[in-house]
């Protein structure tokens, strides 16, 4: 995903209120693009609720990472170590 495409996606997510609509934006983008863990973190940082971040990462983003060896960068978006550990285990299985 180019920097401009990432910026556009993030801008659209910021303008969108409902979580389901944000999911649709992300789902559409992930059907077209691959992204780095740094880009994924920028997207995940747009979500304030940990549960939303978990859904976005596990259902839409994880399978589209070009550098899954850098997953820890994505996990920095979670405030709690338990969430980071849980997501690391879940994504490694996928």
C-alpha positions as CSV (number, residue, x, y, z in Angstrom):
1,X,0.0,0.0,0.0
2,X,1.4,3.4,-1.0
3,X,1.7,6.2,1.5
4,X,-1.1,8.1,-0.2
5,X,-3.4,5.1,-0.2
6,X,-2.7,4.6,3.5
7,X,-3.4,8.3,4.2
8,X,-6.7,8.1,2.3
9,X,-7.7,5.0,4.2
10,X,-6.9,6.5,7.6
11,X,-8.7,9.7,6.7
12,X,-11.8,7.7,5.7
13,X,-11.6,5.7,8.9
14,X,-11.4,8.9,10.9
15,X,-14.5,10.3,9.2
16,X,-16.5,7.1,9.8
17,X,-18.4,6.7,13.0
18,X,-19.8,3.2,13.1
19,X,-17.5,0.3,13.7
20,X,-19.3,-1.8,11.0
21,X,-18.6,0.9,8.4
22,X,-15.0,1.0,9.5
23,X,-14.8,-2.8,9.1
24,X,-16.2,-2.4,5.6
25,X,-13.6,0.2,4.7
26,X,-10.8,-2.0,6.0
27,X,-12.2,-5.1,4.4
28,X,-12.4,-3.4,1.0
29,X,-8.8,-2.1,1.3
30,X,-7.4,-5.4,2.4
31,X,-9.0,-7.1,-0.7
32,X,-6.8,-4.8,-2.8
33,X,-3.6,-4.2,-0.9
34,X,-0.9,-5.7,1.2
35,X,0.7,-3.6,4.0
36,X,3.7,-3.6,6.3
37,X,3.4,-4.0,10.1
38,X,4.2,-0.3,10.5
39,X,1.3,0.6,8.2
40,X,-1.0,-1.8,10.0
41,X,-0.1,-0.1,13.3
42,X,-1.0,3.3,11.9
43,X,-4.4,1.9,10.9
44,X,-5.0,0.1,14.2
45,X,-4.1,3.3,16.1
46,X,-7.3,4.8,14.7
47,X,-9.4,2.5,16.8
48,X,-9.7,3.3,20.5
49,X,-11.3,0.1,21.8
50,X,-9.0,-2.9,22.2
51,X,-11.8,-5.3,21.1
52,X,-12.1,-3.4,17.8
53,X,-8.3,-3.5,17.3
54,X,-8.3,-7.3,17.9
55,X,-11.1,-7.8,15.3
56,X,-9.4,-5.6,12.7
57,X,-6.0,-7.2,13.2
58,X,-7.1,-10.8,13.3
59,X,-9.9,-10.7,10.7
60,X,-8.7,-8.2,8.1
61,X,-5.0,-7.2,8.5
62,X,-3.0,-10.2,9.6
63,X,-3.3,-12.2,6.4
64,X,-2.2,-9.2,4.4
65,X,1.0,-8.3,6.1
66,X,4.1,-8.3,3.9
67,X,6.4,-8.6,6.9
68,X,4.7,-10.8,9.5
69,X,8.1,-11.3,11.2
70,X,7.6,-7.7,12.5
71,X,4.2,-8.5,14.1
72,X,5.4,-6.9,17.4
73,X,5.2,-3.5,15.7
74,X,1.4,-4.0,15.2
75,X,1.0,-5.3,18.7
76,X,2.4,-2.0,20.1
77,X,-1.0,-0.5,19.6
78,X,-2.4,-2.6,22.4
79,X,-2.2,-1.1,25.9
80,X,-2.0,-4.3,27.8
81,X,0.6,-7.1,27.7
82,X,-2.2,-9.7,27.9
83,X,-3.8,-8.4,24.8
84,X,-0.5,-8.4,22.9
85,X,0.2,-12.0,24.0
86,X,-3.3,-13.2,23.1
87,X,-3.1,-11.6,19.6
88,X,0.4,-13.0,19.0
89,X,-0.9,-16.5,19.7
90,X,-4.0,-16.1,17.7
91,X,-2.2,-14.7,14.6
92,X,0.6,-17.2,14.7
93,X,-2.1,-20.0,14.5
94,X,-3.7,-18.3,11.4
